[in-house]
């Protein structure tokens, strides 16, 4: 199933927030991403309908196995691209912004080449707080 870039951004944010705080609610996503409550509510409904998240009785958001896989994939792509750009002299600000856009649009073939050039397999843990 192909996932839209906006959904990938939400999934990545949920994963990052859950790693930081342990629990995630819609209001946490609003604060992190800067979107309106209604926009986040609509997005969470779509993610729930697509089997990417579940919400418990306390309104905590949990990624499903499918959601974790999608979030991890996009996060790995982001971190690899970010590291590669930084390693080639791109500023932190530009690398973070560009990696956020590129993670969604490059082909698997192009990503594999970047990953090879970056000297790793993806999945770095030290992107400085970027969750977009």
Secondary structure, 3 states (H helix, E strand, C coil): CCCCHHHHHHHHHHHHHHHHHCCCCHHHHHHHHCCCHHHHHHHHHHHHHCCCEEECCCCCEEECHHHHHHHHHHHHHHHHHHHHHHHCCCCHHHHHHHHHHHHHHCCHHHHHHHHHHHCCCCCCCCCCCCCC
